[in-house]
Each structure stands twice: as C-alpha cells, then as structure tokens.
C-alpha cells in the first residue's frame, strides 16, 4: 500500500458518520480485470496473429521498441475495452492487464506504446497491407466457423452501408445529401449460418462519402461467395441485399454462381402498373379495417437492362396512421426462390433488418472514429474496429447458455470486462484478484471455461 501521508487523496469529512478518505494507491491494479476473456477469445480465433502477418515492418531495427503485432493488438484490445482513440494509451501504458494482454509481464514488463507511436503505425499503413488485412480478417472468421460448424445447410450473406459523419479535413470525405452531412460510407458484410440468431461480421470497407451504395459491393461479393463455395461446397448460399445494391451486373453474377438471392429494387412506372390491382385491394382492406394492410403477390418482370425475366415479389402496402392520409407503399424484391410471396418477403427478406443491430454495435467499438487525415489510416481504423467486434462476438458465442448470450457489446464490456482487479506475480504464476462480491462471477467463470479455462 502507498503511504497515505504522501499519496494524493480525496477527503469527505462530513459525508458519513466519520471522515471518508479515497486514495488511488493500490499497486498493480486495473479496471479491466475481465479482459483476460478477450485474450482467451483471440487464442481461439487466432485473429490478431493472422492480422499481423499482413503487415510489413520497414522500420530501422535498431530503433524499434514495439513490434507491429503489439501495436495492432494494443489498438484492437483497447477498442474492445472501450478506449476509442490512441490518446488513451497515455494512461494505459503501465496498466497491468493491458500489458498482460500483449504477453508482457504485467508487473515488470515494458510499458505499452505511446500515442505518437500508435499514430505513426496507423498512418504508415499501405494500400497493399490494408487489402491483406481485410483478407486476413475474413479468413480468420471463415476458418473459425468452419471448425465450429462441420455441417452447414445454408449460409446467408448480408451487405449493408452506414453513414460515418466526419468533422474535419479527412481525405475523401464528401457531403452526402441523403444523410445531410459530410461523411464516409463504410460497407460491412455479415454471415449467418443456418438459423443461428447471430450475424457474424466478416468484412468492413471504408468508402468516400459520395459513393453509390453498390460501389465495391460486387467485388466484395465475388470474394465472399467464392471462398464460401470452396469451404462449404454442400451449403446453399443466400445473398440478401437492400435496393441500393440492385444492378444488372450484380444479378448476372448471382445467376452465374448459382446462389439464392433476395434483392430489393426501386419502384418504377412499369412495376406500379403491374401491381395496381393489388394496391387497390390493399386500399379497400385498409379502409374497412382502419389499419395498415398488405397484399403480397409475385410475377415475372424484366427491366430494360436485363437479358431475361426474373421473379419479382411485391408487398402492396397501404400505410395508415392516425390523423394522416393513407399512404401507398409498394415494395419490390427480385428473387430466384420459389417460396410464397408473403413467406419470402416476411420470413426471408425482412430478416435482413437484424443486421442494423449489429451495425449499431459496431459504433460501440468506434467504427466511426475515422479522424485521421489520411484515408488509408481511417480504413485501418475501420478494420481495427471490425477486429475488436469479431473478438467480442467470439466472447458472446462463448456465453451461450448464460444471460449474456444475446447481450450487446456495451453490456458485455460493462458486466464482464470492466472489473476492478489487482495483479500479483511470482516466479511460478500470475494471479488476477477479482472482487469477491462481483455480482456476475458465476457467469464469468462459465464463459471463461467455455473459452478454455481449466
């Protein structure tokens, strides 16, 4: 213990029935005592080691204090624990749990890298390294689930775009009229195996703020679908996309690789004319019930840029709200599936909305902390955030059967990782002392065992 006569303290002389003093003098202590679960999750995934192989170290060897793998791990673990920026390294450099995560002696090991070192690391990355990092992230996720799921009947691929508002002079930031702000438009990809409730992140690409929704989507799908067909040759692949991705070249690709697909398309005069009677029926139903009503129908249609007709499913909807005029809202999706129109729209297409929750969670690991001036540096930050999220998804997977099986990232972090702890070391072992009154200790222990603890 520190000397209370010299250690800075806070005194509350009249708060309770006796004077209360608060001192910060517990040696080798950390507020991230549960972070050992992240280390165990990464050991199972092999994620950080795989990502590190994508980097090329061109620094002068005699001047190197921190390996690129350590800098990478420091940022990924920091993001997973809620430390969004490199500036946080100033107060975490000697944190025993953070040193332990990097394989250093938590008591006597060298301090972690400083903010200038981390910033140089982020800004030195090349386009080639970024491409390899994206590949490494995807391969780590794919390999993990190939080991976990020996038999897979269906894999669903979802792509989506979100806005990342910018507030500086970052490269390729542009004003986007749809979102009404200067921003980037990152695109993310998720995989769902059979009927599991979790959508697993497998790719993230930063794009300029004026990029069309479909920009880069076909290239990402070519890589994802190709590798999935190689790794899971017996599984049916379903590609599920919003209307902004619809494009003749995209449909030709999906037909060519023989995957299932459900892709929304924008309405036009021809489509509206084809469903005019269904819209009339929906309006009559809505007038009788006073509620929003739907009519589902299917037909074959060919846009002027398509080489042949494709099946289109329509939800002819009349939206009714109190004190408002009824609004016609026809929605169309193109598909090669043969299910009934209602089942296909409600049970297949609409389920893609669940990835919106995963995207919100990505902002909890600082997907939007793209404040570097260089675009490549910001792309690296997006990939680091994606890696942190993949670690937390592995942690959530290990929590099956517990109260955290569907917990959001912030809940996982607050209840499982943010634990006050003291680290004690000897020649033979290290001990992380956690509070005896920790309210979730049984669940924490169960998750630790699932991640390989004895």
Order of alpha helices (4+ residues) and beta strands (2+ residues): beta-beta-beta-alpha-alpha-alpha-alpha-alpha-alpha-alpha-beta-beta-beta-beta-beta-beta-alpha-beta-alpha-beta-alpha-alpha-beta-beta-beta-beta-alpha-alpha-alpha-beta-beta-alpha
